[in-house]
Amino acid sequence: MNKSAMNLEAFKVPLMGYDGFDERPFLVFWEITRACALACRHCRAEAQSHRHPEELNRKESSRLIRQLAELKPPMLILTGGDPLMRRDCLDLVREATAAGLHVGLSPSATSRLMHANFHEIKSAGVERISLSLDGATRETHDAFRGVPGTFDRTIAAVHLAHAADLSVQINTTLTRGNLRECEAFKKLMFELKPAMWSVFLLVPTGRAGADDLPDPVDIEHIFQDMADLVGKAPFAIKTTEGHHFRRILLQKHGASGKMRPGMRSPLGIRDGRGVMFISHTGVVSPSGFLPFDCGNVRDEHPACIYRHHPLFVSLRDNNALGGKCGRCEFKSVCGGSRARAYGMTGDPFAEDPACVYQPGGRQHS
């Protein structure tokens, strides 16, 4: 599963309305259910076929929506699992929209989505829908997702969203297994014309293993190629858990790189620093890929957890970073993936092992 971050362009929220990392998260991901009909090879959630009996019920969900409205994050993403496995999914969207929240939706490409009314999804208040393409062909994508037909359903869903005038983000998980398809992915994006192409750099958690992560040198080359595409493609480009893409943009474009598509979110946003994840059972973590239990919304206001939990506080401190990330001149705009550092080393403050850059302008080739 790859339910990753959406970009500010999906939402009509100016950055000037964002108060900064210490006060509120910029992105809140709420896993409203872990149920999903797919069996994706690298699923963060290790999604199940049935809903968990202890997931937040409707009353608890409504209470959480009210609390999030008080917190006022610029973006709320309803994810899963497959959020459409909850029959009240669009009711939650309507409720959140009425409370003043800006809502995105990350459904799975199943028959359930094919039977959904995309006009209703938009009218409920969804401002962007994100769909995953992790293989550039039917064969490779369906093998990744574990269920035949997901490629065709995803392509159909993109067209249905376009027909409903619903903004589309396409998420692609970058793994060792699909590196050879990068050119084919780019061609496919030009054909599908999403508003945003979000490339997620694999984090070894859930069903994903360290052996699935591409070599850091290959990652650098791919990010360099993506940076050349930024501003030239008819869609915006960003990365998730590949924060050193921001460093490459700044290296290529200087200060103007900060204003290019893919740099519109607050600089330095990462796990726990502008990001908060709420699980199907109410557990709060710095992100879905950094699965620490920092409290539960059933017991504590999410604002208190985000602002005061020691792990969140430490993750917001650039000076807490270790290794070369702590010495890097780009740490305030990047800071590396704390989730990948934890997944690879057991230390969320260690250097990001997927980045080849050495502080002071050196990098391996």
C-alpha positions in Angstrom: 0.0 0.0 0.0 1.2 3.4 -0.7 -1.1 6.0 0.8 1.3 8.8 0.8 1.4 12.6 1.3 -0.7 15.0 -0.8 0.6 18.4 -1.9 -0.7 21.8 -0.9 -1.8 22.5 -4.5 -4.7 20.0 -3.9 -6.1 22.3 -1.3 -6.9 26.0 -1.4 -5.0 26.8 1.7 -2.2 29.5 1.6 1.0 28.7 3.4 0.7 32.0 5.3 -2.2 30.3 7.2 0.2 27.7 8.6 1.7 28.5 12.0 4.6 26.1 11.9 5.7 22.7 13.0 5.5 23.3 16.8 1.8 24.3 16.8 0.1 21.9 14.4 0.9 19.2 11.8 0.7 20.3 8.2 -0.5 16.8 7.2 -2.8 14.5 9.3 -3.2 11.0 8.0 -6.2 9.2 9.5 -6.3 5.5 8.7 -10.1 5.2 9.1 -9.9 1.4 8.6 -7.2 -1.2 8.0 -9.5 -3.4 5.9 -8.6 -3.7 2.2 -9.3 -6.2 -0.6 -5.8 -6.0 -2.0 -2.6 -7.8 -0.9 0.1 -5.4 -1.8 3.7 -6.6 -1.5 5.0 -3.6 0.4 1.9 -2.7 2.5 2.8 -0.5 5.5 -0.4 -1.5 7.3 -0.3 -5.2 6.4 -4.0 -4.6 5.6 -6.6 -7.2 6.4 -9.7 -8.4 4.5 -12.1 -7.4 7.4 -12.5 -4.4 9.6 -10.9 -4.5 13.0 -13.5 -4.8 15.8 -11.7 -2.0 17.8 -11.4 0.6 15.1 -12.8 4.0 16.0 -16.6 3.9 15.8 -18.8 6.6 14.3 -19.2 8.5 17.6 -15.5 8.4 18.3 -14.8 9.4 14.7 -17.0 12.4 15.0 -15.3 13.4 18.2 -11.9 13.1 16.5 -13.1 15.3 13.6 -14.1 18.0 16.1 -10.7 17.8 17.7 -8.9 18.0 14.4 -11.0 21.0 13.5 -9.7 22.7 16.6 -6.2 21.7 15.7 -6.7 23.1 12.2 -4.2 21.2 10.1 -4.1 22.5 6.5 -4.6 18.9 5.2 -6.5 15.8 6.4 -6.0 12.6 4.4 -8.4 9.7 4.9 -6.5 6.6 4.2 -6.3 2.9 5.1 -6.3 0.0 4.2 -9.0 1.1 1.9 -11.1 3.9 3.4 -14.0 2.9 1.2 -14.3 -0.3 3.2 -16.0 1.9 5.8 -19.6 2.4 4.7 -19.6 5.8 6.4 -16.5 7.0 4.6 -18.1 9.8 2.6 -20.2 10.8 5.7 -16.9 11.3 7.5 -15.7 13.4 4.6 -18.9 15.5 4.7 -18.6 15.9 8.4 -14.9 17.0 8.2 -15.6 19.4 5.4 -18.4 21.0 7.3 -16.0 21.4 10.2 -13.7 23.4 8.0 -11.1 20.7 7.2 -9.6 20.2 3.8 -9.9 16.5 2.9 -8.1 14.1 0.6 -8.9 10.5 0.0 -6.7 7.5 -0.8 -8.8 4.6 -1.9 -7.6 1.2 -3.2 -8.3 0.2 -6.8 -10.9 -2.4 -6.2 -14.4 -3.2 -7.6 -15.7 -1.1 -4.7 -14.1 1.9 -6.2 -15.3 1.1 -9.7 -18.9 1.1 -8.4 -18.4 4.4 -6.5 -19.9 7.6 -7.8 -17.0 10.0 -8.4 -19.3 13.0 -8.6 -20.6 12.1 -5.2 -17.0 11.8 -3.9 -16.3 15.3 -5.1 -19.5 16.8 -3.8 -18.9 15.2 -0.4 -15.9 17.5 -0.1 -12.9 15.4 -1.3 -10.5 17.9 -2.8 -8.0 15.3 -4.2 -8.1 11.6 -4.7 -4.8 9.7 -4.7 -4.4 6.5 -6.7 -1.4 4.1 -6.8 0.5 2.9 -9.8 3.6 0.9 -8.7 4.2 -0.8 -12.1 4.1 0.9 -15.4 2.5 -2.1 -17.1 -0.5 -4.3 -16.2 1.8 -7.3 -15.4 4.2 -5.5 -13.0 1.5 -3.4 -11.2 -0.8 -6.3 -10.7 2.1 -8.4 -9.4 2.9 -5.7 -6.9 -0.7 -5.3 -5.8 -1.3 -9.0 -5.4 -4.7 -8.9 -7.2 -5.2 -9.2 -11.0 -7.1 -6.3 -12.6 -5.8 -3.5 -10.3 -3.9 -1.8 -13.1 -6.9 -1.6 -15.3 -9.1 -0.4 -12.4 -6.6 2.3 -11.5 -6.4 3.6 -15.1 -10.2 3.6 -15.2 -10.4 5.4 -11.9 -8.1 8.2 -13.1 -10.4 8.8 -16.1 -13.5 8.7 -13.9 -12.0 11.2 -11.6 -11.1 13.5 -14.5 -14.7 13.2 -15.8 -15.9 14.3 -12.3 -13.4 17.2 -12.3 -11.8 15.6 -9.2 -8.1 16.4 -8.8 -5.9 13.3 -9.1 -2.6 12.4 -7.5 -0.8 9.3 -8.6 1.5 7.6 -6.1 4.3 5.4 -7.2 6.4 3.3 -4.8 10.0 3.3 -5.9 11.6 -0.1 -5.2 14.6 -2.1 -6.4 12.1 -4.1 -8.5 10.7 -1.3 -10.6 13.7 0.9 -11.3 13.9 -0.3 -14.9 10.4 1.1 -15.5 11.2 4.7 -14.7 11.1 5.9 -18.3 7.8 4.0 -18.8 6.4 5.6 -15.6 7.2 9.1 -16.9 5.5 8.3 -20.3 2.4 7.0 -18.4 2.2 10.2 -16.3 2.2 12.3 -19.5 -0.6 10.2 -20.8 -2.7 10.2 -17.6 -2.1 13.9 -16.7 -2.5 13.8 -12.9 -2.3 17.1 -11.0 0.6 15.5 -9.0 3.0 12.6 -9.4 4.2 11.6 -5.9 7.1 9.1 -5.8 7.3 7.3 -2.5 10.8 6.0 -1.6 10.3 2.6 0.1 10.5 2.4 3.9 11.2 -1.1 5.3 8.1 -1.5 7.5 5.0 -3.7 7.4 5.5 -6.2 4.4 8.4 -4.2 2.9 11.9 -5.4 3.6 15.3 -3.7 3.4 16.2 -5.8 0.3 13.4 -4.0 -1.6 15.1 -0.6 -1.2 16.9 0.6 -4.3 20.7 1.3 -4.1 21.3 4.9 -2.9 23.3 5.7 -6.0 20.4 4.6 -8.2 18.1 6.7 -6.1 20.3 9.8 -6.6 20.3 9.3 -10.4 16.5 8.9 -10.5 15.9 12.0 -8.3 18.3 14.0 -10.5 16.2 12.9 -13.6 13.0 13.8 -11.8 14.4 17.2 -10.9 15.0 17.9 -14.5 11.4 17.2 -15.2 10.1 19.6 -12.6 8.6 22.7 -14.1 8.5 21.2 -17.6 5.9 18.4 -17.1 2.2 19.3 -17.1 2.0 17.9 -13.6 3.7 18.7 -10.3 6.2 16.3 -8.9 7.1 15.5 -5.3 8.5 12.7 -3.2 7.4 11.0 0.0 10.0 9.7 2.4 12.6 10.8 -0.2 13.3 14.2 1.4 16.7 14.6 -0.2 14.8 15.3 -3.5 14.5 18.8 -2.0 18.2 19.0 -1.7 18.6 18.1 -5.4 16.1 20.7 -6.4 17.9 23.4 -4.5 21.3 22.2 -5.9 19.9 22.4 -9.5 17.8 25.5 -9.2 19.2 27.5 -6.3 16.8 29.6 -4.2 14.2 29.4 -6.9 14.0 25.7 -6.3 12.0 26.4 -3.1 9.1 27.7 -5.2 9.1 24.9 -7.8 6.3 22.2 -7.8 7.3 19.7 -5.1 8.6 22.4 -2.8 5.3 24.0 -1.9 4.9 22.3 1.4 6.7 23.8 4.3 10.4 23.1 4.0 11.7 20.4 6.4 8.4 18.6 6.8 9.0 15.0 7.7 7.8 12.2 10.1 6.6 13.9 13.3 7.7 17.3 12.0 4.6 18.6 10.4 3.2 15.1 10.0 0.9 13.1 12.3 -0.7 9.7 11.7 -3.8 8.3 13.5 -4.4 4.6 13.2 -7.7 2.8 12.8 -7.8 2.2 16.6 -6.8 5.8 17.5 -3.1 5.3 18.1 -1.1 8.4 17.2 2.3 8.1 15.5 4.8 10.5 13.9 3.8 8.9 10.6 2.4 5.7 9.2 5.9 4.5 8.5 7.3 5.3 11.9 4.9 3.2 14.1 5.6 4.4 17.6 2.7 4.5 20.0 2.6 8.1 21.3 -0.9 8.0 22.7 -4.5 7.4 21.7 -7.1 9.9 20.7 -9.6 8.0 22.8 -7.7 9.2 25.8 -6.0 12.4 24.8 -6.5 15.3 22.4 -4.4 14.8 19.3 -3.1 18.4 19.7 -1.6 17.6 23.1 0.1 14.5 21.7 1.5 16.3 18.7 2.7 19.3 20.7 4.0 17.7 23.8 4.9 14.0 23.4 8.7 13.8 23.8 9.2 11.9 20.5 7.3 14.5 18.5 9.2 17.3 20.2 12.6 15.6 19.5 11.7 14.8 15.9 11.0 18.6 15.3 14.5 19.4 16.5 17.0 19.5 13.6 19.8 19.4 16.2 18.7 16.0 17.4 19.6 14.4 14.0 22.6 12.0 14.1 25.2 11.0 11.6 25.7 12.9 8.4 22.0 14.2 8.5 23.0 16.1 11.7 26.0 17.7 10.0 24.3 18.3 6.6 23.8 21.9 5.5 20.5 20.9 4.0 19.0 19.4 7.2 16.6 22.3 7.7 14.9 21.6 4.3 15.5 17.8 4.3 16.5 16.1 7.5 16.2 12.7 5.9 13.6 10.0 6.4 13.2 9.3 10.1 11.1 6.3 9.3 13.7 4.8 7.0 16.5 5.5 9.5 14.4 3.6 12.1 13.5 0.8 9.8 17.1 0.2 8.8 19.0 1.0 12.1 16.4 0.9 14.9 17.2 4.6 15.6 14.8 7.2 14.3 17.5 9.9 14.6 20.2 8.1 12.6 21.2 9.3 9.2 19.0 8.3 6.2 20.8 5.3 4.6 19.1 6.0 1.2 21.0 9.3 0.6 24.5 9.4 -0.9 25.2 13.0 -0.2 28.0 13.9 2.2 27.9 17.3 4.0 30.0 19.9 2.4 28.9 19.2 -1.2 30.3 15.7 -1.7 28.4 12.7 -3.0 29.2 9.2 -4.2 28.7 8.3 -7.8 
